[in-house]
Amino acid sequence: MASRDAVPSTRPTNGKAKPPSAAAHDLGMVGANHSFRPSHEPDSRLVRHPIPPPSLGGRQRDRGFFSSDDTALTKQILATHAPDIEDLNVKPLLSIVEDILRLSKPSSSTDHTSLVNNQVKPHLDTLDSSKAIQSSPHQDAKVLYNHEHDSEIVRLLAFPISKISCEIICKCSAGGEAHSVTMDLLKSLSNYSWDAKVVIIFAAFAVNYGEFWLVEQNHTRNMLAKHIATLKDLPYVMEHAGKLEKKFEAVLDLLNAVLNVIHCLIEFKELPSVYISHDAPEVVAATAHIPTAVYWIIRSLLACASTLLNLIGSGHEYITSTAESWEILSLAHKLSVILEHLRDQLAVCKGLVERKKAEDAYTAFKKLIESTHIENMKVLRAMIRARDDQRPLYDGSKRINERLEVLRSKYVLLLISDLDIPHEELNVLHMIYNQQARRHEYEVLWLPIVNPTTPMTGVENTVFYDLRNNSMPWYSVDHPALIEPVAVRYIREELKFVHMPMLIVLDPHGKPSKTDALPMMWIWGSDAFPFTKDQEWALWRDKTWNIELLADSIDPRIQEWMRGDRVVCLYGGEDMEWIRKFTLAARAAAAAMHVPLEMLYVGKRNPREKVRRCHETIEREKLSHVFHPTDYYDYVWYFWVRLWSMWNSKKQVGMSVESDHIMQQIMDILTYDSSEEGWAVFSRGNHEITKGKGDVVLPVMEGYAAWEYKVDRADKFVPVLDEEIRRTHPEHHCNRLILPGHAGYVPDHVVCSECGRTMDKFVLYRCCTD
């Protein structure tokens, strides 16, 4: 084989380079302005108007290139665009290009390991891990012969790729000006879409790029590659690989930038038209910048191609020069700004797509909920995400996971809450659940509602598992993330869930109730099953106002007192002085008239520290009965929530204070509780019943000597007391009814139960530190 010295070279001899014309003649190349020649002057072949290096002036200047300077350029680019070929899926072709970039690296026999590492590493950031670079040629072949690469699109575009590849070499070698060459390439591909243009040109570049490294990799072990490498002067180039390292790093960074922008363009193209119109303002605004992006991608590829071409036959001056690196760095900076802008616009478009998808999914979910089904499994599977082999339910009683099928064709009571479920509500629900005689007819399922768009924190997970494992004897979802976002939205929007727990009944056919069943549960317990409007009507139809309705299930002692026909007194308030006077007066009156009297303190609707102190004082001074000290808060809460539940239930079945006696009595007690005074209800067994405000009932009790003669038998005590209370009317009254924010139905019109006039309506904000 001819020696290396026999090959003409432009390498400096005696410290001087050959004239450019001589170098071109020696290589047998056409054109006096050979682009490979080294030069001490700025290279004007591809960038006649050099792009300045990246500025540190801030992002505001970077955004400016989309507004003024590129307006005329964009018009020129659009003038070259006349697509008449149907949209092509160029991703298989791009996959080949990515593999070429990944596999292109210097041979391992040369001593420039740092160049190898820097050559390969950037592509690892953008390509799939399944295409990791392998060391053996056979393993490399596995990467190249991917099923995507056998696509028809690759064969279809082979000719334009080859044509553009030659064009790039010829026009760069002939000293073509960068803008002119870019516009020529755009005209050559005028009938292709924007993404197809850049992928074809990228593939054409990859052919030259891959051939360069293929020869370099094999020139030490393949004679043909060795001869070609010698003609390209590659051995000398690779001897100076260390000096070229920064050039290659800049080229690779630019190629990565090109690859990222191309992927972004393809993502724009793949936006599903079923969810977002390509005529939508957001899409139009975003895609308006795609022609400019395509232009700068091509300019960047030409700059990379020029760098490779200049390596062939280069002398020391080119290898050590930095002028071309500045151009590449500048282009990489420009592409990074373009990419950032396109990604911002793409995020806006994807947001629209996701919202439309979510809206369609929600519409489909609502349609499913409102449809008639043979059983409830379709609805349950739409609400709770689970694979066929998954057990998404947790049985709190057996402490095992179960499949959704355990709820098939059953009534399912959906207990809906967030993770801040009031402990008193949970405790009372436990009590009712454990006392249910008809529990086998339905199952309870806890659905904890959290924000589905953000992952739960460690604290939230701890709270959830503590509740699930220790406070829920019924079924729970295994984790809140299993609840479908459409179900969460339906619960919030259609069922009006905000914070307070609610119970929604899902019948065996998957039809959910539209109203909260918890009030019925608080009032009637399991007797309310199946918690329908008809059942609610039936339960109210036979009810009268008595102590059994008011407080039957609150404390087991009440039932015992009723069976013995004892007089039961329930009283409340937080004025300890009034409580002391009232209890002593009532006990004195009952003793004087030989009436068996049992008194029970029920506190106030929102028991705070003052109520707790009253409770302790009453128990310590033995003024009356109280709830068990450890559970008093739960019992007080249960008494008042039942009363509010009765109020809401009556309103929802169409009753009013004017027309319904029970509702009138309920409102009286709620009004008493809204005041600062005490109050009391008296009942003999489950028979006669009366009530009064503190400022009326206390004077009546203290003056019992004036009317005790009327009570010659115990069964006359309550009727006579009622007569005395009705006779005693304060000169003025000021009744208040405070409805809690979670009371459910809030009426626009409420009349005073004492005088019948319409009550004034106010909005009350209260902060009570007790």
Helices and strands as residue ranges (DSSP letters): G 4-6, H 20-27, H 59-63, G 64-66, H 69-79, H 91-103, H 113-124, G 129-131, H 137-144, G 147-150, H 152-156, H 158-173, H 178-188, H 194-218, H 223-231, H 234-239, H 241-269, H 281-287, H 290-311, H 316-320, H 323-370, H 377-383, E 393-395, E 400-402, G 404-407, E 411-417, H 423-435, G 439-441, E 442-448, H 458-470, E 475-477, G 480-482, H 485-493, E 502-506, H 518-524, G 525-528, H 533-541, H 547-551, H 556-563, E 567-572, H 576-592, E 597-601, H 609-621, H 632-652, H 661-674, E 679-684, E 689-693, H 694-702, G 704-706, G 708-710, G 714-716, H 717-727
